Amino acid sequence: MSEMIQDSALCQAFACYRVEFPSDDGSFSVESHSHYFSEVMLMRSGTCRVVRGSYTYILKPGELIYISPLVRHSVESADGGPVVYDVVKFSATRLREIPSYLSDLHSFTMDAAHAHLSVHMNARDVETWHLERIITECITECERRDFAWDLHVRALICLLITGLSRFWLSRRETMADYHPHARDPILDIPAYIEQHISEPLKVEDLAAQCGLSYPWFAKRFREFFGLSCKQFIQQLRNEAVELYLVYSDLDLASISDRTGYTDCSHMVKEFRRMTGTTPGQYRSMMKIQGHSHFIPFSRQAASIHPSKG
């Protein structure tokens, strides 16, 4: 079986991989779980039973299912036979290349959780909206990691979100009674953190922004996102430093100023703690490689909070 990541936090903007499970290895199943990111599953061969919330779907080759953030779901072979399927996971608030108008679209996809929107697409619909090609290219890019592969995948996920949304909008007749549910303000905190990453950020202020006490906010943030708010901020800062090191020629002082660190030495210390290398060494390594072998978060963070299958 190809690598399956088994925890609840997606410590990067996206993850794309193929799951292969041969029949002679026993019955395939992924236990019921939920996560804060979106997940798209495209069946390649075999048949899977996907329990999503209170609904059960049988996924056949060429068919697709969208799993909304925070919705509990499980996956198993429907007949005990081998299964092969592709997975694309993404956090809409973490994809820097997505235009600002997609913040509303992210809320739209969140509302799919309430069964107002069709989350299951047959093979014909998948082909109509070109989603099979997009997902295949996502998997290929993540496997090959050619020059600027991460930027390419982000653009592809933009297309994937657009295709899903156009599919939903094309079925507007089934949405006559669609009314968006009230949005939990804590879901907007990651986007706020990212937009203000160059500024001092205090968890107490973020809690007040949601109208919550610090202890209750901290508890709920960890439940939603799989790590503490402070860890989340630190990881976003580290990712921002990596972006500047790879895609700019700014000096370290300028980078520390743009990523919210109190001073350059603090940035260097934290970067080394999380990645095992200094910013200068990291930049030199990327130049030697000649492409951005981009690991959004540190080895330490990934070992604590790997993403989930």
N, C-alpha and C positions, 0 to 999 in steps of 0.2 A: 504494500500500500504506500502511496506517496505520502509525504509528510503531512500529518494533521496536527494542528496546534491546539492545545487542550486547556486554555484558560479563558477567562471571561473578558479581558481587556485587550482591545486592539491597539498596540503601542506604535502605531504608524497611521498614515492617512489611508492606506489600502493594503490588501493582501489578495493575491490571486494564485490559485493552485488547483491541481487535479487530484481527485480522490479515486484510487483504484483498489477494489477489494475482491480478490478471487474467492470462488465458492469453497475451495478446499481449506480455507483458513477459519471456517466457522461462520456463524451468523453475524452479518454486519449490522451495527446499530450505533447511533450517537444519542446519548441520553438527553432528556429534556433539559434545556438551558435557555438563557436569554442573554443579550448583550446590548450595548448602547449604539452599536454601529449597524448599518444596513447590510444585508447579505442577499446575493443573487445566486441561485443554484440552477445549473443547466444540466439535464440528464443526457449522458452520452450513450450508455448501454446498460441493459438490465432495467429493473423496475424498483423504485423506492416508494415507501410509504412515509409521507411527511405529515406529522401532526403539528399544526400551527395554531396556537390558542385552542379554541374548541372545535376547530375544523380539521378534517383529515383529507389529504390529497394523495392520489396515486400518480406518481410522476413516471412517464414513459420516455423513451429516447426522443430527443429533440424538444422536449417540453421544459418549461422554466417556472420557477417559483421565486417570488420576492418575499423576504423575511424582514419585516419592519423592526426598527430598534425597540427594545424592551419587550418584545413578544416571545413568550416561551414556545419552544419548538423542539422536536426530536425527529431523527431520520433513521430508517431501517430498511433493509431489503424486504420487498413485499412478498417475495417467494422463496427467500433463502438462497437465491442464486447470486452470482457475481454482479457487482455494480461499478460503474464508472461515471463520475460526474465532475463538472467544473464548478469552482466557487470563486466569486468575486465579492470581497468585502470592502466597504468604504465608509469613512466618516465624512459626511458632507461638510461639516464645519471645519475639517482639517485639510480639505483639498484647496490649496491656495489659488489654483488656476480657475476655479469655478467662479463665474461672474456673480456680482452681488445680488442680482435678481433671483438667484437660485436659493437664497435664504428662505423665501416664501415657498419655493418648490420643496425644500427640505421639510417644512411643516406639512406640506401636502403629502409627501411620502410617509411621514410619521402617522398621518391619519388613515393610511391603509390598514393600520393595526385594528381599526374598528370595523373591518369587513365591509366598508362602504365601497372600496375599490377592489377590483379583481386582481388577486395576487398570483393567480395561476394562468400561464399562457400555453396554449397548445402549440404544436410544432409549426403550424401554418402561420400563426401570429408572430412567433419568434422569427420566422423567415421574412415575413412582411416588414418587420421593423429592424431587420438586419442585426439582431442581437447575437445570433450565433457567431457571426464573423467578428463582432466586437469583442465578445468574451474569449474567443480563440486567440485573438491578437493580444489581449491582456495577458493570458497565460504564457504565450510565446515570449512576449517582452520581459516578463518577470523571470523566465527561465534563462534567457540569453543575456540579459543585462548589457546590451550594447550601449553605445554612447547616448546619454540623455534618456535612458529607458524609463526612468521614473517620471519625467515630464510627459513622455509619450503615453504612459499608462493613465496618468491623471487626465489627459485629454480624452482618452478612450472612455474613461469612466464618466466624463461629462456627456459623451455621446450615449452611453448606456442609460444614464439618468434621463436624458432627453427622450430616448426611445420608449422607455417605460412610461414617461409622462404623456407622450403622444398617444400611446396605447390606451392609457386610462381616459384621456380626453376624447378619444375616438368612440369610447363606450359611454358617452355622456348620458345616453338615454337610461342607463342603469344607475345614474347618480342623481336622479331627480330629487331624492330626499336627503342628499348629502349635505351635512352641516358640520363644519370643522369643530372638533372638541376644544375645549379650553386648553391652552398650552401651558405645561408646567414651566415656570420661569427658570428652574434650575437647568433645563435643557439648553438655554441660551448662554449659559456661563462659559462653556468652552469657546464659542465664537467670540464672546466679549474678551476673554483672556487673550486670544490670538490677535484680535484687532488692537489691543492695548499692551502688547508684549513689551514695548519699549518703555513703558511707564512703571512706576512702583505699584505693585499689586498686593493687597492685603486680603487675606481670607475673610477677615471680619467685615470688610467693605463689601465683598461679594455676597456674603451672607445677608447683610442688610439690604442689598439690592434685590434679593429674593424675598425679603420680609421674614427671614428666619433667624433664630438665634445661632450663634457660632457652633455649639455642639450638635444641634439638629441639622444644620447645613452640612457640617463635616461628615456626619453619619450618612445623610442622604446622598451626598456627592460620591462617597465611596461605593455606596450601593448601586448608583447609576453607572459610574464610570470605572469601577474596579481598582481605583487607587485614590490616594488623598488629593485634595485640591492643591496642596503645596507641591506634591510630587508632579502633578499634572502641569503646573506652571513651570517647574524646573525642567521638565522634559520638553515643553514647548520652547523654552529659552534655548535649550541645547540644540534642538532641531533648527531653530533660527540661526544659531551660530554656524552650524554645518552648512546651511544654505549659503550664507555669506562667504564662508571659506571656499566653497566650491564654485560659486557663480559670481563672485565679485573679487576685486583686488583691494578692497578696503583694508586698512591696517587694523590691528587687534583692538586698539583704543576706540576706533570708530565703531567696530562691531559690538564691543561691550556696551557702548552708549546706545546703540540701536536695538539691543536685545534686553535692556532693562537691568543690567548688572550695575552694582554700585561703583565698581572700578574694574580695570582690566585684569588685575591680579586675581580678583574674585572669580571672574569669568574663566581664566586659565585653570584655576584650582578646581572649579566645578566641572569643567569640560574634561579635565584629566581624570577626575574621580569617576565620571560616568562612562568614558570611552576608553580609558587606559592609555591615552596618548594626548599630547599637547595640541592646541589649535594649529601651531606652526607645523608640527609633524604631520598632522592630518591633512593640511593643505598640500604639503609637499608630496605626500603619498598619492593624493588624488591627481596631481599633475603628472606624476610618474606613470600612473596607470593610464592616463590619457582619456579617462571617462569618469562619470560620477557613479561609482559603485555605492549607491546611496543607502545608508542604513539610518533611517530617521531618528532612532533612539539608540541609546547606548547598549552595550552588551549587558551591563548590570541591570538596566531597566527591563530589557527583554527577558532576562532570566527570572525577574520577579513577576512581570506582567506580560507573558507571551499572549498572543491572540488566540481565539478559541475557534474550534471547528464547528 
